[in-house]
Amino acid sequence: MIIKNTFASAVALWALTAGSAKAIKEVAYGPVDCASEVVQRDPDIGEGLLTKLCTRAASAAVPSCYFDAFSVDKDMGRGLAIRLCNAAPSMEPLVCYANIFNIDREMGRGLGIDLCAESVNAKSTINCYVNAAKRGMSRGGAIKLCGARKD
């Protein structure tokens, strides 16, 4: 059998040598698992968006957060759902996003995502934001202070 694709050849060779040398150990959830799960549910996502969503995936929460985001915000596009969920350690970023607009009704989607993306505890993230606002901090300042993602 001749495999012309270099990447496929390398993967095939690795599988053969790893399999013969020792048993292949179970690997933790990662980008390939995420991509496989997402493509099954959204075959039209496209490689570029799929890569943005799954490159940092270390938990099964990433695809769950992504698909549930459309239920929480019916007008959210794929790109915004990816920004919110691409490094989700759990469902907490989506819980935060779903609740922040009850507190700050004038906050836009992008700012809600900036605050909530990568949150490990939605309640703590929101409480931090509320306390910063109570002390007179601007919305942007409170998001920088309390948001988990420090881009």
C-alpha positions in Angstrom: 0.0 0.0 0.0 1.4 3.4 -1.0 0.2 6.4 1.0 0.9 9.7 -0.9 -0.2 12.1 1.9 2.9 12.7 4.1 0.8 13.4 7.2 -1.2 10.2 6.7 2.0 8.3 6.1 3.5 9.6 9.4 0.4 8.8 11.3 0.2 5.3 9.8 3.9 4.7 10.6 3.5 6.0 14.2 0.5 3.7 14.7 2.4 0.7 13.4 5.5 1.3 15.5 3.7 2.4 18.7 1.4 -0.6 18.4 4.2 -3.1 18.0 6.4 -1.6 20.7 3.8 -1.4 23.4 0.1 -1.1 23.9 -1.3 2.3 23.0 -2.4 4.1 26.1 -5.7 5.8 26.4 -5.3 9.5 25.6 -7.2 12.3 27.4 -9.9 14.3 25.5 -8.3 16.6 23.0 -8.7 18.6 19.8 -9.3 15.5 17.5 -12.1 14.3 19.8 -13.6 17.7 19.8 -13.4 18.0 16.0 -14.9 14.6 15.5 -17.9 15.4 17.8 -18.5 18.8 16.2 -18.4 17.5 12.6 -20.9 14.8 13.5 -23.4 17.4 14.6 -22.5 20.2 12.3 -21.0 18.8 9.1 -21.1 22.2 7.4 -18.9 24.0 10.0 -15.8 24.3 7.7 -12.2 23.6 8.6 -11.3 27.1 9.6 -14.0 27.4 12.2 -13.5 23.9 13.4 -9.9 24.5 14.0 -10.6 27.7 15.9 -13.2 25.9 18.1 -11.2 22.7 18.8 -7.5 23.6 18.8 -7.4 24.3 22.5 -10.1 21.7 23.5 -9.0 19.8 26.6 -12.5 18.9 27.7 -15.8 17.5 26.2 -17.3 20.8 27.5 -16.1 22.6 24.4 -18.5 21.1 21.8 -21.3 21.0 24.4 -20.8 24.7 25.2 -20.7 25.5 21.5 -23.9 23.8 20.6 -25.8 24.9 23.7 -24.8 28.5 23.1 -27.3 28.7 20.2 -30.1 27.7 22.6 -29.0 30.4 25.1 -28.7 33.1 22.4 -30.7 32.3 19.3 -29.0 35.1 17.3 -25.4 34.1 18.2 -23.4 33.3 15.2 -20.8 30.5 15.0 -17.9 32.9 15.4 -19.2 34.3 18.7 -20.0 30.8 20.0 -16.5 29.8 19.2 -15.0 32.8 21.1 -17.1 31.9 24.1 -16.5 28.1 24.1 -13.1 27.3 22.4 -11.3 26.9 25.7 -14.2 26.0 28.0 -12.9 24.0 30.9 -16.6 23.2 31.7 -20.0 24.6 31.0 -19.3 27.6 33.3 -18.6 30.1 30.5 -22.0 29.4 29.0 -23.7 29.6 32.5 -21.9 33.0 33.0 -23.0 34.3 29.6 -26.6 33.1 30.1 -26.8 35.1 33.4 -24.8 38.2 32.9 -27.5 39.9 30.8 -29.9 39.7 33.8 -27.4 41.9 35.7 -26.2 44.2 32.9 -29.0 44.6 30.4 -26.9 47.0 28.2 -23.9 44.8 27.8 -23.4 43.6 24.3 -22.7 40.1 23.2 -19.0 40.6 22.6 -18.5 42.1 26.0 -20.4 39.2 27.6 -18.2 36.8 25.8 -15.1 38.7 26.9 -16.2 38.5 30.5 -17.3 34.9 30.5 -15.0 33.0 28.1 -12.8 30.5 30.1 -14.7 31.2 33.3 -14.2 28.3 35.8 -16.9 29.6 38.1 -19.8 31.6 36.6 -21.0 32.9 40.0 -17.6 34.2 41.0 -17.0 35.8 37.6 -20.4 37.6 37.8 -19.9 38.6 41.5 -16.5 40.0 40.7 -18.1 42.1 37.8 -20.9 43.3 40.1 -18.6 44.3 42.9 -16.2 46.1 40.5 -19.2 48.1 39.1 -20.4 48.9 42.6 -17.0 50.4 43.3 -17.3 52.7 40.2 -15.2 50.8 37.8 -16.1 51.1 34.1 -17.6 48.2 32.3 -14.5 47.6 30.3 -12.3 47.8 33.4 -14.5 45.3 35.3 -14.4 42.9 32.3 -10.6 43.1 32.2 -10.4 42.6 36.0 -12.9 39.8 36.3 -12.7 37.9 32.9 -10.7 34.8 32.8 -9.3 35.3 29.3 -6.5 37.8 29.4 -5.8 38.4 25.7 
